[in-house]
Amino acid sequence: MAVGGDRSAGDAGSPLAQRLNYLFANMHPPGAPYTNAHVAEEISRGGEEYGGVRLTEQYLSMLRNGRRANPSPDVLRALAKFFAVPVGYLMGDLSASQAERVEEEVRFLVAMRDQRVRAIALRSVGLPPEVQDSLTTIICQFRQQMNLPTDPPGAGGEEHS
């Protein structure tokens, strides 16, 4: 079990479980997502870097499936540090717009894993704003031709001509 224990149980749809599962699905190096065992081991052996938290694979699984929903603040801080997100995101202390911003940053990092997407973004650096706007318009037109939304999910909803 984790340091500090668990103060209450929740259902599988708990906000904490949803957020943890979102991070597990998206915040990982290229390739396969992290496993509960990997994250628990990294945090547990990380010592002071993770506040001395000891975490088991089983406890992390219970957090992710909603059987445990209120871990100690130390556990939440360690998980937030591991996934490089604000602890308020896991604690549920952020406003809806702040939580959306964290998820938008995660989506950006996921998109940047794709070498082709990265190449397009990097090639636009230094171009005048009006040229960047033209490129955005062209990309939107391609997306429409392919029956994709003009902006990918979570693109920030900016309007493009």
Phi, psi and chi 1 to 4 in degrees:
 res  aa     phi    psi   chi1   chi2   chi3   chi4
   1 MET       -  164.3 -162.7   61.1   78.6      -
   2 ALA   -85.3  155.4      -      -      -      -
   3 VAL   -58.7  136.8  170.1      -      -      -
   4 GLY    91.2  -14.4      -      -      -      -
   5 GLY    67.1 -166.6      -      -      -      -
   6 ASP  -128.5  135.4 -164.2   23.4      -      -
   7 ARG   -94.0  -20.3  -64.2 -171.5  -66.2  -87.8
   8 SER  -162.8  159.6   69.0      -      -      -
   9 ALA  -104.1  155.4      -      -      -      -
  10 GLY  -134.7 -173.8      -      -      -      -
  11 ASP   -95.4  170.7   63.0  -63.6      -      -
  12 ALA   -61.5  -19.4      -      -      -      -
  13 GLY   -95.3   18.5      -      -      -      -
  14 SER   -63.0  147.6   75.9      -      -      -
  15 PRO   -55.8  -39.0  -25.6   34.1      -      -
  16 LEU   -63.0  -47.2  175.7   60.1      -      -
  17 ALA   -60.2  -43.1      -      -      -      -
  18 GLN   -61.7  -45.3  -69.2  171.5   -2.2      -
  19 ARG   -67.2  -42.4  -71.5  179.9  177.1  138.0
  20 LEU   -61.3  -45.1  -82.0  173.6      -      -
  21 ASN   -64.4  -35.9  -73.3  -36.4      -      -
  22 TYR   -61.9  -45.3 -178.8   80.7      -      -
  23 LEU   -65.5  -43.2  -67.0  173.2      -      -
  24 PHE   -61.3  -39.4  -92.5   86.0      -      -
  25 ALA   -72.0  -27.1      -      -      -      -
  26 ASN  -116.6  -34.2  -66.7  -71.3      -      -
  27 MET   -95.7   82.0  -70.2  -64.5  -72.5      -
  28 HIS  -151.8  161.6   55.0   80.7      -      -
  29 PRO   -66.7  165.8   10.0  -11.7      -      -
  30 PRO   -52.9  139.8  -24.5   32.6      -      -
  31 GLY   112.7 -142.5      -      -      -      -
  32 ALA   -78.0  145.8      -      -      -      -
  33 PRO   -62.7  161.3  -21.8   32.0      -      -
  34 TYR   -64.6  152.6  -69.7  123.7      -      -
  35 THR   -97.8  161.9   63.0      -      -      -
  36 ASN   -58.1  -41.4  -68.8  -21.8      -      -
  37 ALA   -61.4  -43.5      -      -      -      -
  38 HIS   -63.2  -48.1  175.1   81.2      -      -
  39 VAL   -64.1  -45.4  173.2      -      -      -
  40 ALA   -60.5  -42.9      -      -      -      -
  41 GLU   -66.3  -45.8 -177.6 -179.9  -34.3      -
  42 GLU   -59.3  -44.7  -73.4  -65.9  -45.6      -
  43 ILE   -67.6  -45.4  -71.8  173.5      -      -
  44 SER   -64.4  -38.4  -66.0      -      -      -
  45 ARG   -90.1   -2.2   73.7  176.5  169.1  160.2
  46 GLY   -75.5   -9.6      -      -      -      -
  47 GLY    57.3 -130.0      -      -      -      -
  48 GLU   -65.5  -25.2  -73.2  -51.5  -52.8      -
  49 GLU   -56.2  -33.4  179.0 -179.0    0.8      -
  50 TYR  -112.4   26.4  -66.9  104.8      -      -
  51 GLY    70.5   20.2      -      -      -      -
  52 GLY    71.9   15.2      -      -      -      -
  53 VAL   -69.0  136.6  167.0      -      -      -
  54 ARG  -109.3  126.1  -54.7  -78.5  -58.7  154.8
  55 LEU  -132.2  137.0 -166.1   59.6      -      -
  56 THR  -104.3  157.7   65.7      -      -      -
  57 GLU   -59.1  -40.5  173.0 -176.1    0.0      -
  58 GLN   -65.4  -43.6  -65.3   78.2   13.4      -
  59 TYR   -64.9  -41.8 -174.2   70.9      -      -
  60 LEU   -62.6  -39.3 -170.1   49.5      -      -
  61 SER   -60.9  -42.3  174.9      -      -      -
  62 MET   -64.5  -36.9  -71.9 -171.8  -76.8      -
  63 LEU   -64.9  -40.8  -70.1  173.7      -      -
  64 ARG   -73.7  -28.7  -69.7 -174.6   65.0 -164.6
  65 ASN   -97.9    4.6   69.4   27.4      -      -
  66 GLY    85.0    1.7      -      -      -      -
  67 ARG   -71.9  -21.2  -70.1 -168.0   11.4 -132.0
  68 ARG  -129.9  132.3  -65.1  -78.0 -168.9  -96.8
  69 ALA  -131.4   -0.5      -      -      -      -
  70 ASN  -139.5   68.9 -162.4    6.7      -      -
  71 PRO   -71.7  170.5   27.5  -33.8      -      -
  72 SER   -64.4  154.9   72.9      -      -      -
  73 PRO   -56.7  -32.6  -26.1   34.7      -      -
  74 ASP   -62.5  -41.6  -70.1  -20.8      -      -
  75 VAL   -64.7  -44.0  167.8      -      -      -
  76 LEU   -63.8  -40.2  -68.7  175.5      -      -
  77 ARG   -62.5  -42.0  -81.8 -169.0  -74.2  -84.3
  78 ALA   -65.0  -43.8      -      -      -      -
  79 LEU   -65.0  -41.5  -73.3  165.4      -      -
  80 ALA   -63.0  -41.2      -      -      -      -
  81 LYS   -64.4  -43.4 -178.9  167.5 -177.1   63.7
  82 PHE   -59.0  -44.9 -179.6   85.9      -      -
  83 PHE   -89.8    1.0  -73.3  109.4      -      -
  84 ALA    57.9   46.7      -      -      -      -
  85 VAL  -125.4  160.2  -63.4      -      -      -
  86 PRO   -64.4  140.2  -12.1   21.0      -      -
  87 VAL   -59.9  -29.9   70.1      -      -      -
  88 GLY   -59.9  -26.9      -      -      -      -
  89 TYR   -62.8  -44.8  176.0   72.0      -      -
  90 LEU   -77.5  -33.3  -67.7  176.9      -      -
  91 MET   -74.3  -16.2  -70.8 -177.3  152.4      -
  92 GLY    80.4   19.5      -      -      -      -
  93 ASP   -87.7   -7.2  -70.3  -15.1      -      -
  94 LEU   -87.9  150.5  -58.5 -178.5      -      -
  95 SER   -67.2  166.4   68.8      -      -      -
  96 ALA   -58.7  -40.4      -      -      -      -
  97 SER   -69.4  -35.3   64.2      -      -      -
  98 GLN   -68.3  -41.2  -70.2  170.3  -39.2      -
  99 ALA   -64.3  -40.2      -      -      -      -
 100 GLU   -62.5  -37.8  176.1   57.3   32.5      -
 101 ARG   -63.5  -41.7  177.1   72.7  179.4  148.5
 102 VAL   -61.0  -46.0  169.5      -      -      -
 103 GLU   -67.0  -33.2  -69.7  172.3    0.5      -
 104 GLU   -64.3  -41.3 -176.2  178.5  -45.2      -
 105 GLU   -65.0  -37.5  -70.2  174.0    9.9      -
 106 VAL   -64.1  -45.4  168.4      -      -      -
 107 ARG   -60.2  -38.2  -74.2 -171.2  -66.7  -86.3
 108 PHE   -62.0  -47.3  172.9   78.3      -      -
 109 LEU   -61.6  -39.3  -68.2  172.0      -      -
 110 VAL   -62.3  -45.9  168.2      -      -      -
 111 ALA   -61.4  -37.8      -      -      -      -
 112 MET   -71.7  -11.2  -72.0  -62.1  108.8      -
 113 ARG   -68.3  -26.1  -84.5 -168.4 -141.8  134.0
 114 ASP   -78.1  117.9 -175.8  -41.4      -      -
 115 GLN   -59.5  -36.1 -174.6  176.3   13.0      -
 116 ARG   -69.3  -41.0  -70.1 -178.6 -175.8  114.0
 117 VAL   -63.1  -44.1  171.0      -      -      -
 118 ARG   -60.2  -42.1 -137.5  175.0   24.7 -107.8
 119 ALA   -63.4  -42.0      -      -      -      -
 120 ILE   -62.5  -46.9  -69.1  167.6      -      -
 121 ALA   -62.0  -45.8      -      -      -      -
 122 LEU   -67.6  -33.6  -69.6  172.3      -      -
 123 ARG   -69.3  -21.2  -75.9 -174.4  175.0  102.0
 124 SER   -84.9  -12.0   71.1      -      -      -
 125 VAL   -63.5  131.5  172.5      -      -      -
 126 GLY    90.9  -12.1      -      -      -      -
 127 LEU   -75.0  150.7  -66.1  173.7      -      -
 128 PRO   -61.1  150.2  -16.0   24.6      -      -
 129 PRO   -52.6  -39.0  -24.4   31.1      -      -
 130 GLU   -67.4  -31.4   56.7  -84.1    4.2      -
 131 VAL   -71.9  -41.5  173.4      -      -      -
 132 GLN   -60.0  -40.5  -69.6  176.7  -14.9      -
 133 ASP   -62.8  -40.0  -70.2  -17.2      -      -
 134 SER   -63.7  -42.0  -66.3      -      -      -
 135 LEU   -62.6  -40.6  -70.5  171.2      -      -
 136 THR   -61.6  -42.4  -60.2      -      -      -
 137 THR   -61.8  -43.8  -60.1      -      -      -
 138 ILE   -61.6  -45.0  -67.6  166.6      -      -
 139 ILE   -62.0  -42.3  -69.6  169.6      -      -
 140 CYS   -60.5  -40.1  -70.8      -      -      -
 141 GLN   -64.4  -42.1  -70.7  169.5  -11.5      -
 142 PHE   -61.4  -41.6  -84.6  117.3      -      -
 143 ARG   -61.9  -41.9  -68.3 -176.9   65.2   81.5
 144 GLN   -64.0  -43.0  -74.9  175.7  -26.7      -
 145 GLN   -61.8  -27.9  -72.3  174.7    0.8      -
 146 MET   -96.0   12.0  -60.6 -178.3   83.8      -
 147 ASN    57.8   36.4  -65.5  -41.8      -      -
 148 LEU  -103.2  155.2  -64.4  169.8      -      -
 149 PRO   -58.3  149.1  -10.4   16.7      -      -
 150 THR   -53.2  -46.1  -56.6      -      -      -
 151 ASP  -110.9  139.9  -73.2  -37.4      -      -
 152 PRO   -62.9  158.1   15.1  -19.3      -      -
 153 PRO   -52.2  132.3  -20.7   28.4      -      -
 154 GLY    73.7   23.0      -      -      -      -
 155 ALA   -79.2    5.0      -      -      -      -
 156 GLY    95.4   -3.9      -      -      -      -
 157 GLY    67.2   19.2      -      -      -      -
 158 GLU   -69.4  141.7  -64.2  172.7   16.5      -
 159 GLU   -84.4  137.2  -70.4  -60.8  -45.7      -
 160 HIS  -125.2  143.9  -55.3  -67.6      -      -
 161 SER   -71.9      -  -25.8      -      -      -
